[in-house]
Amino acid sequence: MSDLSSLAAADSDLGGIAGWAVSLMEAIGGPGAGIAVAAENFFPPLPSEIILPLAGFTASQGGMTLLSALFWTTAGSVIGALVLYWLGVKLGRDRMYAIVEKMPFVGTEDLTKAEDWFTRHGRSAVFFGRMIPMVRSGISIPAGVSRMPVLQFILYTTLGSLIWNSIFVLAGYFLGENWHYVENYASVFQYVVIGIVVALISWFVVRKVRSSRVEVR
């Protein structure tokens, strides 16, 4: 684990973010990765594009198992999203905007983008929103404001987070000491993941339609 610490400390481009995340993972393993991912929902300078590959790299070094990395990072995503969902329910739209305006490192434009995404795509926005930077965290707030059924919210959040987290954790796991290259291709991963998910959903819908037509005949 000392190699992991020295790597994070040597990467000056990441500042203290990598070191903080690594220290958490070193201290408490998988739950540390979950805490770091949950914190991303409230502190955007902690990008999952860094934390998730780091979790995968930590797993490759024996700091935790790969399954633990996937479980805890997804749990952290869901817990953080639930807190924002609850705030949306309790505070409402106007008070949330007023609070966000006063918060450092967070802009109301991010919240507006998430709100517009939710308005255009409805509840499915929660699923796809977990794979889009700058929307991923904020999407929970309009879901809460609109009082989306909480079990449905948890399901969509879990599925979207699991897909997104798996891509980055696995990339960090297999790249090993080159985990930091993942960040350079984050936008590419985003479109690839969404494209694959859309293709799978389309295939499923087409298959269901065809099977129903056969049954009618």
N, C-alpha and C positions, 0 to 999 in steps of 0.2 A: 504493500500500500504506500510506501514511501515514494516509489516511482510516480504514483499518481499525484501525490502532493507536489512533488518537484515539477511535474509537467504543468500543473495548473499555475504554480507560482511563476514559472518561466514564461508563460504566455502573457506578455504585457498587454496585448490587445484586448484581453478580456477583463482587465482590471481585477477587481476583487470578487467578481461574480463567480468565476470558476472556482476560486479558492474557497469561497463561502459554501458553495454547493458541495464541493468535494469534502470539506470538513464535516458537513452534516452526514454525508454518505459514509464517511470513515467512522464517525462516532456511533451512528445508530443504523447503518445499512439501508435497507429498502425504505423504511419509514422516513429517513432523511431525504431520499429522493422525492417521496410523496409530499413532504413539507415544502420543498423547493418548488415543485410544480404547482402546488396550491397557492403559494405566495405569488406566482406569476399573474394570477387573476387580479391581484391588487397592486402589483408593482411591475408595470410593463418593462422596465429595464432588465428584468429577469426573463429573458426569452427562452421559451421551451426548446428552440432550435439549438441552444447551448446545453441546457440542463439535461434533456433527454439523451443526446449522444454521450454525455458524460456519465449518465446512469448506465448506459450500455457498456461503456468502456470500463467502468467500475466493476460491472458484472464479469467482464472478460478477464479482469485481474483477480477475481476471486473475492471481491469485497461484498458481493451478494450474488444470488443465483439470477439467471436470466428471467425466470418466471417471477421471482420476487421484484425485479426491476419493472417488469410489465405491470404486475399487480399494483404495486405501490404508486407508480407514476399515474396510472389510470385512476386509482382511488383519490390521489391528490387533485387530479383534474375535476373529478365529480364533486368532491367536498368543497373546493374553491368555488365551483360554479353554483352549488346549492346556496352558499352564503350570499352570493350576488343575487340569485333568484329570490331569496328571502327578503333581501333589502329592497328589491323591486316591488315585491308584494306589500311590504310595510310602509315604504316611503313614497311610492308613486313616482310618476315621471318627473314632475316639476321639481320636487325636492331632491331627487337623484341628480338632476342637472345642476342644481344649485350647489350640491356637495362636491360634485366632480369638478366644477369650475374652481374650487378652492384647493383642490388636491394637487401636489407637485407630481410631475412626470406623467400626468394623465390629462388628456384634452377632451373637451366635449365633442370634438369632431369625431373621435373614435366611437363615442357612445351614439352619436348621430348615424354613423356608418352602420353600426350594429343594428340600430333601430330600423333603418331603411331596409337592411337585409331581411330582418324579421318580417317587416310589412310586406315585402315583395314575395317572400317564399313561405310565409306561414310557419307552422310548427317544424317542417322539415329543415328550416333555417338553423335550428338548434343542432341538428345532426351534421349538416355540411359546414355550419359556422365554426365547429370545433377544429376544422382543418384550414381555416383562413386566418392568418396573422392580422392583428388589429381588430378582428371581429370575434375571435375565439373567446376572449374574456367577456367582452361587452354584451354578447348575444344573450347572456343569462338575465340581464336586467329587463329588456323588453318582454322576455318570456315571463318574468315575475310580475311585471306591471300588468300584462294581459291576463294574468292568472291561468297560464297554461297548466293543465293537470300535472301535478308534481310527479306522479309515477311515470307519466309519458315523458316528462322533462328528463327525469333520471335515466330512462331507457335510451333516449336519443343522445343524451350527453355521454353516457357510458360507451355506446357503440361508436360514436364519432371520435371520442377521445382514445378509445382502444386502437382504432385503425391508425390514427395520427401518431400516437405514442409508439406503437409497434414499429412503424417505419423508421423512426429516428433512433429508438433504443437499439433495434437490430442493426442499424447502420453503424452506430457507435461500437456495438459489440464486435462486429466483424471487421471494422476498420482498425480497431485497436488503438495504437498510439496516434494514428492519423484521424481520430474521431473529429477533430476540429474542422476537417474539410467538409463535413456535413453541412455546416452553416452556409457555406458558399453556394450550395445547391438546394437550399431550403425552398426557394420559390419554385424550382423545377419539381421537387418532390410534391409540393402542394398541388400543382396541376395534374401530375401523374396520378396521385391518390384520388383526387376528385374525379378524374376521367375514368379510372378503374371502377370506382363506386357507381358512377352514373351508368357505365356500360353494364355492370352487373344488375342494377335495378331495372334497366331497360330490357335486358335479356329475360329477367324474371317476369316482368309484366307481359312481354310478348308471349312467353311460354304459357302463362296463365290464360291469356286471351285465346290462344290457339287451342288449348285443352278444353276450354269452355265451349268453343265452337264445335269441337268434335263431339262433346257430350250432348249438345243440342241436336246434332244430326242423328 
